[in-house]
């Protein structure tokens, strides 16, 4: 896709590259590479997508990660990976907030799909924090949208499930405190990965630093 030479530029480019966290399947990199196929006034479908995050309490999800499996990975690496999960028996500790947004066609030259966000979540219920849930929505074109975000979930949508973003060491928060999450989307010439860390009210280590436990190859 990134190297093919189109015999003629297109008016419309339609793709199905969205992952469970919006950009999770490298949609930004793939569509930026394919943008050369599109006329300067061409339309991309989808034209934008945004990921969303919310802190959650779920002892079962976190406990499941401590069980060994067939993969030859250390126990610590289990807490540094995204998991596609049909979330049940979870409790949201705050309102869902937007994280990363990507727009196509991408007018930024040169392309840069690295991202950073720092999100502050006011806690609505005292509880243990076991990680975060991730969602996304997308604008296909004009007012046509799709969403797996609970507050705007598209009717009949079952093609994508949320992601569970764990933290290694759960911590307790009190109602009225703020959970501050820092999240990075890191891009190199060969791979893409996410890093995340909580900085308040407890401080965690940076999870998946340098993509040591999970990355996506370009």
N, C-alpha and C positions, 0 to 999 in steps of 0.2 A: 504493500500500500504506500509506503513512504518512498519507494524507488520507482514505481511504475510510471510510465509516461503516457498520459491520456491523449488519444488522437484528437479529441475535441473537448473543450471545457463545458461543464454542465451548468444548467440553470438551478437544479435542485440536487442536493446530496442527502440521502437518507441512510442512517446507520442504526444498528442495534448493538451498541457497545457499552451501554450503561451497566454498571455493576451495582452491588448491594449498598454501596456507599457513594453512589453517583459516579465518581471517577475511578472506582476501585479496579476496573478492568482496562485501565489505560486509555479511556476514551479521549482525554485531552491530547495525548501524544499521537494517537492514531488519526484523529480528525484534523489536527494541525498538519500532519504529514499529507493527508488527502486533500487539504485545502487548495493545493495547486491545481486540482482537477476542476475547481469551481470558478465560475465567472466572478468578476469583481463585485457585481451586484447580485450574486447568487444567494440561495437560501439553504441553510443547513437545518436538517431535522434530525435530532433535536437542536434547538438554538441556544439553550442554556440548561444548566442543572446545578443544584445546590445540595450539599450534604448538611445533615443536622445531627446534633448530639444532645444527650441528656444523661445525667448521673442516675444510677439505679442501685437498688439493693436487691440482691438475689443470691442467697447463700448456696442454693443448689447449683447454679451455673458455676460459681467460683469453686465449689467442692469438686465438680466434675473434672476440672482441669488438673487436679492433683492425682488423678488416676493414670497410671502408666498406659501407653498404647504401643503399637508396633513400630512407630517412628523412633529412630535412634536420635532422640533429642533430650537435652537435659530438662529436668522439671521446671527450671526457671524459664526456659524458652516457651513453655505452654502459656505463660502469662504475658508474652510479648507478641501475640498474634491476634488477628481479627478472626472471629468465628461467625459464620452465617447461621443464625438461629431463629427458629420461630418462637419468639419470646413468650413464655408463660411464667406465671408465679414470680413476677418481677414488680417492684414498686418504684415509680418515678419519684425522685426526690426534689425536682424542680421543674420549671417549664423547659420545653425543648427549644434549643437555639440554633441558628444557622452557623455553619462552619466555613466550608470552602465553596466558591462559586466559579463556574467556568462558562464562557460564552463563545459561541461559534456562529459565523466565522470569527476567528481570533484576529483582532486588529493590532495586537501588540507585536511589534517587530523589534528585536528578535523574540521568538516565542519563549515564554518563561512560565512553566507550570508548577514551579515550587510555590508552596503556600505556608503561611504561619497564621495561627489565630490564638488569642488568649481570651477565654470565655469565663465569665463570672456567673455562677448559678446560686441564687438565693435559695437556701434550703427551706422546704415547707414542712418537713417532718423529721424529727430526731430519729436517726437510724444508722446502721452500718452501711458503708459505701463499698460495693464490690466491683465497680467499674462503670462503664458507660454503654449506652445503646446508641447505635448509629443508623440513620435513615437518609433518604434523599427524595427530592422531587425534581421534576423536569418540565420545562416549557418546550413542547414539541414545535409549535408554531402559533403565533398570535395568541389566542386565548385557550388553545388546546393544551391541557396539562395532564401529567400523570404523577401520582404521589403515593409513597408508602409511609409518609409521616402520619402518625396517629390522628393528629388534629385536622388533617386535610386528606385523609386516605381516599384514593379513588375507589369508587364502588366496583366490586368484583375483581379487584386487583389481587392476584396471587402469584405473579411471575417472579417477584423478588421478596425476600425476607430481610429483616434488619440484621445488623452485625452487633455482636457483643465484643466490646473493647475492654479487656480486663485490666486490673491493676494487681500487682503481685501481693501486696499486703493491704487487706481491707482496713479501713479506719472508721471511727465513729464521728458523726457530725450531729450538732444540735440544731434544732429549729431556729432560724434566724441567722445562722452562720452562712458564709459564702464558700462554695467550692470553686476554686480557680483551676482551670485546666488549660495547659499549653499544648498545642498540637502542631506538628510540622508534617508537611508533605515534601519529601526530599527527592530530587531528581538528579541522576548522573547520566553519562552517555550510555550506560548498559542496564540500569535498573531504576526502579522507583520503590520507595518504602515510606511508611509512616512512623513517626516517633511521638511519644506523648508522656506528659508528666503532670502531676498535681502539685501545686505550690501553696495551696491554702485550703482548709485550716491545717492539714498535715502536708508534709513534703515527701513525695516519692522520688525514686530514681527515674531517670529518663528511660522509658521502655523502648526496646527494639532499636537502640542506638546503632547507627551505621547499618541498619537493616540486618543485624546479626541473627535474628530469629525468623524473620519473614520479609520477603521482598518479591517484586514482580519484574521479570526480565523484559527489556525492550527488544 
